[in-house]
Amino acid sequence: MVSADELKYWVAFSGIAGIGRVRISQLREYFGSLQDAWKAPEGKLKQAGLDSRSIDALVTLRPRISLDAEMEKLERHRVKVLVYEDPPYPSRLKEIYDYPPVLYVRGSLPAEDEPCLAVVGTRRPTIYGRQVTEEIVADLARSKITIVSGLARGVDSVAHRAALDAGGKTVAVFASGLDIVYPGENAKLAQAIMEHGALISEYPLGVKPRAENFPLRNRIMSGLSLGVLVVEAGERSGALITAHQAVEQNREVFAIPGSILSPASQGTNRLIQEGAKLVHNYTDILQELNLTIVVQQAEIKEFSPTEHSTLECSVESAILKQLTSEPNHIDEICRRSGLTMPEVSSTLAMLELKGMARQVGSMNYVLARRN
């Protein structure tokens, strides 16, 4: 863990344009500490490998920055600071090349073993886009998948709200300091996200949401996640940037198909042509990410042995009522029984072990013959 005295210099450097993780590593290696680097003269900074532009920015800004005042402001806004050497820093994010050296957090980040999925799309979704986002995100949230998005208007906001309404967790990544909610109309939504997830940023307090910050913000959204779901996106949508960054980060890309006549679906349809996974429903995502078993285990852990025993009988009974000699897809069983995918999937597995149900391929099930 970085000491409190050293932490304020990490905060200070995070506000200097052009000084990211690589530059910080160079400075620490040359000077031994960021404190010494912060106080170093221009000549030494040049010897340490900083370019003239970064040196100019540092020399200009450091007299104006009160380090103690910055730390007090962070404490006042209840913002936690994580540097990439801290154990709580998300390990999945550190898998990408240009991960941020400093993260600012309000709320609680997902645990290391909690799967996350980024959901992005147009700021002007169609009725279809809103409906699909609400349904798929709600199912994912109920399946214990944390939803990551960017708090923007449109699909981002719909995804955050759907996750919260389903009782799930969600994370919003800012393109500004955490004291500046953008757009302002999402202030209440940001508060709700903080209470049931986290708000995060790589920018210190006071940084405004400049246009160039948004593509950089998107790499964090995909970096935190196992994959990215693009709901609706035009040919030039920023959501496509997130999808392409996900590919570079070796993350899965999912896309919702849309009408070939809809401008809002031109980008998503092209992603599918380029190899993105076409998504009909949330089970497509769980299966592609191999999360079905993980979700089942998380669901089972919520119940005590007595509760689980009682619940098991009632759930088995409800599912058996849906099974016949004709194949029924697991999605149809979920719809008819009113049960969640984790409940149905884990119970079907138990029914198979008991010889009461049988899978006949492609997630279709029949009632097993009794001897």
FENUR-V592318 format. One record per pair of residues at least 12 apart in sequence whose C-alpha atoms are under 6 Angstrom apart, sorted by the first residue. I is the first residue (numbers start at 1). GAP is how many residues later the second one is. Records with the same first field share a line. If there is no record, write none. Layout:
I->GAP ; GAP
//
This chain:
1->85
9->25 ; 26
18->36
21->80
30->18
79->26 ; 27
80->24 ; 25
81->22 ; 23
82->20 ; 21
83->18 ; 19
84->17
92->132
93->130 ; 131
96->153
102->100
103->98 ; 99
104->96 ; 97 ; 98
105->94 ; 95
106->92 ; 93
107->87 ; 90 ; 91
108->89 ; 90
109->89
115->30
116->29 ; 30 ; 31 ; 109 ; 110
117->30 ; 31 ; 108 ; 109 ; 110 ; 111
118->29 ; 30 ; 31 ; 107 ; 110
119->30 ; 109 ; 110
120->36 ; 110 ; 119
121->34 ; 109 ; 110 ; 111 ; 112 ; 118
122->33 ; 110 ; 111
123->30 ; 31
124->30
125->29
134->28
136->146
137->26
138->24 ; 25 ; 28
141->22 ; 27
143->152
146->23 ; 24
147->23
148->22 ; 23 ; 24
149->23
150->22 ; 23
151->21
169->27 ; 28
170->27
171->26 ; 27 ; 28
172->27
173->27 ; 28
174->27
175->34 ; 38 ; 39 ; 42
176->27 ; 31 ; 32 ; 33
177->26 ; 27 ; 28 ; 29 ; 30
178->27
179->26
218->24
222->24
226->25
227->24 ; 25 ; 26
228->25 ; 26
229->25 ; 26
230->25
231->24 ; 25
232->32 ; 33
233->31 ; 32 ; 34 ; 35
234->29 ; 30 ; 31 ; 32 ; 33
235->31 ; 32
253->23
254->22 ; 23
255->13 ; 23 ; 24
256->23
257->12
295->47
296->46 ; 50
323->43 ; 44
324->42 ; 43
325->41 ; 42
326->40
327->37 ; 38 ; 39
328->36 ; 37
329->34 ; 35
330->33
356->12
//
